[in-house]
Amino acid sequence: MKHIFIILFSFMLLSCSSQHAEKFRAKEIYKSENLIITQISENSFIHTSFKQTNDFGNVPCNGLIVKNNDETIVFDTPTNDKDSEELIQWITGTLHSKINAVIPTHFHDDSMGGLQAFHNHNIPSYSYSKTIELGKENNFMVPKNSFNNFITLKVGNEEVIAKFFGEGHTRDNTVGYFPSENILFGGCLLKELEASKGYLGDANVSAWSSTVEKVKKEYPNVKIVIPGHGEYGDKKLLDYTIKLFKTP
């Protein structure tokens, strides 16, 4: 009887812990006029800033913060230096965390428009070599460190990966992956469900679907997928983007 009780009690504990892991409730934990931060898992946060455009109005632009042991890494900056400074102050003051790196995922200003603020704090910046090349061509502030194809960086006891899979939204778009929580930051390579094709001025539309298919194959265990604009979701965003840009 005692053994049965121990087994039942162990099962209850296991059940509770697994339910806790599965049922994290996303919550908005910071909001100002220009910046919103939403916690989407125990150690991951979406930062959202805004870009005024002629064609699409005031567009919300997503980035990702991942955290472990009082260290963080940021994917994509807010759209300008003022909002980046606000984000940096929130991470250091509220999360009480050091920023190990910032990783812009492509050369547009919704990905690295606020890079100078990170440099002002001597925060290391990394991007795919093509991002630096295209950024310089357009007279943008560019990251100080480049990588070819992929890079793995430490955040606390965990790792993050930034990797180039092929062309799509731009010729340089990379994605970020946080393996410990199976979270994919797709940036502007990935679309929210029901989104239009969006800005195509620097796109390779014919390659877009096959690039996303490679991402899907690389990360079969992904649980949360964050697009560059709009609502995050699961791997359905990968399937939606593949279908949206599928060419006959």
C-alpha positions as CSV (number, residue, x, y, z in Angstrom):
1,M,0.0,0.0,0.0
2,K,2.8,2.3,0.9
3,H,4.5,1.7,-2.4
4,I,1.3,2.4,-4.3
5,F,0.9,5.7,-2.5
6,I,4.5,6.7,-3.4
7,I,3.9,5.8,-7.0
8,L,0.7,7.8,-7.1
9,F,2.3,10.8,-5.4
10,S,5.2,10.7,-7.8
11,F,2.8,10.6,-10.8
12,M,0.9,13.6,-9.4
13,L,4.1,15.6,-9.1
14,L,5.2,14.7,-12.6
15,S,1.7,15.5,-13.9
16,C,1.8,18.9,-12.2
17,S,5.2,19.8,-13.4
18,S,4.5,18.8,-17.0
19,Q,1.2,20.7,-16.9
20,H,3.1,23.8,-15.7
21,A,5.6,23.5,-18.5
22,E,2.8,23.1,-21.1
23,K,0.5,25.8,-19.7
24,F,2.7,28.9,-19.5
25,R,0.5,31.8,-19.9
26,A,1.9,34.6,-22.1
27,K,1.6,38.0,-20.6
28,E,2.4,41.6,-21.4
29,I,4.8,42.7,-18.7
30,Y,5.9,46.1,-20.0
31,K,4.2,48.7,-22.1
32,S,5.1,52.3,-23.0
33,E,4.1,54.5,-25.9
34,N,6.9,53.0,-28.1
35,L,7.7,49.6,-26.7
36,I,5.8,46.5,-25.6
37,I,7.4,43.4,-23.9
38,T,5.5,40.1,-23.8
39,Q,6.8,37.1,-21.8
40,I,6.0,34.0,-23.9
41,S,7.8,31.3,-21.8
42,E,9.9,31.0,-18.6
43,N,12.9,32.6,-20.3
44,S,11.8,34.2,-23.5
45,F,10.3,37.6,-24.2
46,I,9.1,39.3,-27.4
47,H,10.0,43.0,-27.7
48,T,7.7,45.0,-30.0
49,S,8.4,48.5,-31.4
50,F,6.8,50.4,-34.2
51,K,7.6,51.7,-37.7
52,Q,5.6,54.2,-39.6
53,T,5.3,53.2,-43.2
54,N,3.6,54.7,-46.3
55,D,2.2,51.4,-47.5
56,F,1.3,49.5,-44.4
57,G,0.7,52.2,-41.7
58,N,2.2,52.0,-38.2
59,V,3.7,48.5,-38.3
60,P,4.5,46.5,-35.1
61,C,8.0,45.0,-35.4
62,N,9.0,42.0,-33.2
63,G,12.3,41.0,-31.7
64,L,13.2,38.3,-29.2
65,I,15.0,38.3,-25.8
66,V,16.2,35.0,-24.4
67,K,17.5,34.7,-20.8
68,N,19.5,32.2,-18.7
69,N,21.3,32.8,-15.4
70,D,21.1,36.6,-15.5
71,E,22.4,36.8,-19.0
72,T,20.4,37.6,-22.2
73,I,20.8,37.7,-25.9
74,V,18.6,40.0,-28.1
75,F,17.5,39.1,-31.7
76,D,16.8,42.3,-33.7
77,T,16.8,45.8,-32.3
78,P,13.8,48.0,-31.9
79,T,13.3,50.3,-34.9
80,N,15.4,53.3,-33.5
81,D,18.0,54.1,-31.0
82,K,15.6,55.8,-28.5
83,D,13.5,52.6,-28.2
84,S,16.6,50.4,-28.1
85,E,17.8,52.4,-25.2
86,E,14.5,51.9,-23.4
87,L,14.8,48.1,-24.1
88,I,18.3,48.0,-22.8
89,Q,17.3,49.9,-19.6
90,W,14.4,47.4,-19.1
91,I,16.6,44.3,-19.5
92,T,19.3,45.6,-17.1
93,G,17.0,47.3,-14.6
94,T,14.0,44.9,-14.5
95,L,15.4,41.6,-15.6
96,H,18.7,42.4,-13.8
97,S,20.5,40.8,-16.7
98,K,23.6,41.4,-18.7
99,I,23.2,41.6,-22.5
100,N,25.7,39.2,-24.0
101,A,24.9,40.1,-27.6
102,V,22.5,41.6,-30.1
103,I,21.9,39.7,-33.4
104,P,20.1,41.6,-36.2
105,T,18.6,39.0,-38.6
106,H,18.6,41.2,-41.7
107,F,19.7,44.6,-42.9
108,H,16.4,46.6,-42.8
109,D,15.8,49.2,-40.1
110,D,13.1,47.0,-38.4
111,S,15.9,44.6,-37.6
112,M,18.9,46.9,-36.8
113,G,17.6,50.5,-36.8
114,G,18.4,50.8,-33.1
115,L,21.9,49.3,-33.3
116,Q,23.8,52.4,-32.2
117,A,22.2,52.3,-28.7
118,F,23.7,48.8,-28.2
119,H,27.1,49.9,-29.4
120,N,26.9,52.9,-27.0
121,H,26.7,50.3,-24.1
122,N,29.6,48.2,-25.6
123,I,27.2,45.3,-26.3
124,P,28.7,42.9,-28.9
125,S,26.7,42.8,-32.2
126,Y,26.7,39.9,-34.6
127,S,25.1,39.2,-38.0
128,Y,25.5,37.2,-41.2
129,S,28.3,38.6,-43.4
130,K,25.8,39.5,-46.1
131,T,23.8,41.6,-43.6
132,I,26.9,43.7,-43.0
133,E,27.6,44.0,-46.7
134,L,24.0,45.1,-47.5
135,G,23.9,47.4,-44.5
136,K,27.1,49.2,-45.6
137,E,25.7,49.6,-49.2
138,N,22.7,51.4,-47.7
139,N,24.8,53.5,-45.3
140,F,23.3,51.9,-42.2
141,M,24.9,51.3,-38.9
142,V,26.1,47.6,-39.1
143,P,27.1,45.0,-36.5
144,K,30.7,44.7,-35.5
145,N,31.1,40.9,-35.8
146,S,30.1,38.8,-38.8
147,F,29.6,35.0,-39.3
148,N,29.4,32.8,-42.3
149,N,26.2,30.6,-42.4
150,F,25.7,30.2,-38.7
151,I,26.9,31.1,-35.2
152,T,26.3,29.6,-31.7
153,L,26.6,31.9,-28.7
154,K,26.3,31.2,-25.0
155,V,23.6,32.7,-22.8
156,G,24.1,31.5,-19.2
157,N,24.4,27.7,-19.4
158,E,22.4,27.6,-22.6
159,E,23.0,28.4,-26.3
160,V,21.4,30.3,-29.1
161,I,21.9,29.7,-32.8
162,A,21.6,32.2,-35.6
163,K,21.7,30.7,-39.1
164,F,21.3,31.5,-42.7
165,F,19.1,29.0,-44.7
166,G,18.7,30.9,-47.9
167,E,17.1,33.9,-49.5
168,G,13.5,35.1,-49.0
169,H,12.3,38.4,-47.6
170,T,15.9,39.6,-48.3
171,R,19.1,38.0,-49.6
172,D,20.5,37.9,-46.1
173,N,17.6,36.9,-43.8
174,T,18.7,34.7,-40.9
175,V,16.7,33.1,-38.1
176,G,17.4,32.6,-34.4
177,Y,16.8,29.4,-32.4
178,F,16.7,28.9,-28.6
179,P,17.0,25.1,-28.2
180,S,16.3,24.9,-24.5
181,E,12.7,26.2,-25.0
182,N,12.3,25.2,-28.7
183,I,11.7,28.8,-29.7
184,L,12.3,30.0,-33.3
185,F,12.6,33.7,-34.1
186,G,11.9,33.8,-37.8
187,G,12.1,37.6,-38.3
188,C,10.8,38.8,-41.6
189,L,11.4,35.5,-43.3
190,L,8.3,34.2,-41.5
191,K,4.7,35.6,-41.7
192,E,1.9,35.6,-39.1
193,L,-1.1,33.5,-40.1
194,E,-3.3,35.2,-42.7
195,A,-0.7,37.9,-43.4
196,S,-0.1,39.3,-46.9
197,K,3.2,39.0,-48.7
198,G,4.2,42.4,-47.4
199,Y,7.2,44.4,-48.6
200,L,9.0,42.6,-51.5
201,G,11.4,45.3,-52.6
202,D,14.5,43.3,-51.6
203,A,12.9,39.8,-51.7
204,N,13.7,36.6,-53.6
205,V,10.1,35.4,-53.9
206,S,11.0,32.3,-55.9
207,A,13.4,31.0,-53.3
208,W,11.3,31.9,-50.2
209,S,9.3,28.7,-49.8
210,S,12.3,26.4,-50.2
211,T,14.2,28.4,-47.6
212,V,11.5,28.1,-45.1
213,E,11.2,24.4,-45.8
214,K,14.9,24.1,-44.8
215,V,14.2,25.9,-41.5
216,K,11.2,23.5,-40.8
217,K,13.4,20.5,-41.5
218,E,16.2,21.8,-39.3
219,Y,14.0,22.4,-36.2
220,P,11.3,19.6,-36.1
221,N,10.8,20.1,-32.4
222,V,10.0,23.8,-32.5
223,K,7.1,24.8,-30.2
224,I,6.9,28.6,-30.5
225,V,7.5,30.6,-33.8
226,I,7.8,34.4,-33.8
227,P,7.4,36.3,-37.1
228,G,9.0,39.7,-37.8
229,H,5.5,41.3,-37.6
230,G,2.3,40.3,-36.0
231,E,1.2,37.4,-33.7
232,Y,3.5,34.6,-32.8
233,G,2.3,31.0,-32.9
234,D,3.5,27.5,-33.6
235,K,4.9,25.6,-36.6
236,K,1.8,26.5,-38.5
237,L,3.5,29.8,-39.3
238,L,6.2,27.8,-41.2
239,D,3.5,26.0,-43.2
240,Y,1.6,29.2,-43.9
241,T,4.7,31.0,-45.2
242,I,5.7,28.1,-47.4
243,K,2.2,28.0,-48.9
244,L,2.0,31.8,-49.3
245,F,5.2,31.9,-51.5
246,K,4.9,28.5,-53.2
247,T,5.5,29.0,-56.9
248,P,4.0,26.7,-59.5
